[in-house]
Amino acid sequence: MTSNATLLAGANDGGLPDDPVIVGAENIAQVIYGEAEGKREGNIRRIYHAISKKELPTFKLGGRVHARRSTILRWIEQQENAA
């Protein structure tokens, strides 16, 4: 049986986008704020606050928060342009 399925643009062999998903608020905070020693807990709280207000583009799977790296970077760029 042959398959005529077309992969998504930028897709890997499994047909999924080749864009890493960030798992957990701590890892999302690290992408946004970097390696901020001593401010880690505050940054994680900021992430949860932004999620609760639906200000940060995230989604939940299995009770954990996830975000696509490209979506977060695009969101940051939008915030910069709006400032």
N, C-alpha and C positions, 0 to 999 in steps of 0.2 A: 504494500500500500504506500503510495507516495503522498507527501504532504506539500500543499501549496501555501502554507502559512508563511507570512512575511514577518520578519523580526522588526521590532520597533527600532527607530533610529537610535543609534548609540547602545544597542542591546548586546548582551553577551550571548553565548550559545544557548542559554536557557530562556531567552526571550525577555529577560528582565532588564530594565534600564541599568546602565553601568554607573550608577550614582550611589555612593555609600549611604546607608541609613544610620543615623546616630541614635543609639539606644540609651535612654536614661537622661534625667535632668542634669546630672553631674557632667556627662559628656557633652551635652548641648551647651552648658555653661562654659566648659573648657573651649569649645569652638568660638563662642561669642566673646568671652572675657580673657581667654588665654590662661596661662599657668600663673594665676594670682595667688601666691602663697599668703596665707593668713586671711584671705577674703573668700575662701572656697565656700563656706557655709552661706555667707551672705549672697553670693552669686547664685547658688542653687535656689535659695529662697526667691530671688528675683525672677528666675526662670519659672518657678511654680506660680508666682504671682502673675506674670505675663500670660501664662497658659490659662489660668483661671479667668482672666479678663479677655481671653481670646485675642490677645494682641500678638502672639507668637504663632507662626504656622507649624503646628505639630499635630500628631495623631496618636491614638492609643492602640496598642496591641497587647492583649494579655495583662492588662492593668499597668503596663509600663508605657511611658511617654517615648515617642519616636519622632524623628524629623529627618528629612532628606538634607544632606549637606548643601546641595545646590539651592534648595529652597531657602535655607537659613541665610546663605550668602547673598541671595537675591533680595531677601527681606532687609538685610543690613544695608545694602546699596540703596533701597527705597527710603530707608530711614535717613541716610546721608543726604539724598537728593531733596528730601522734604525739609531738612534743617536749614 
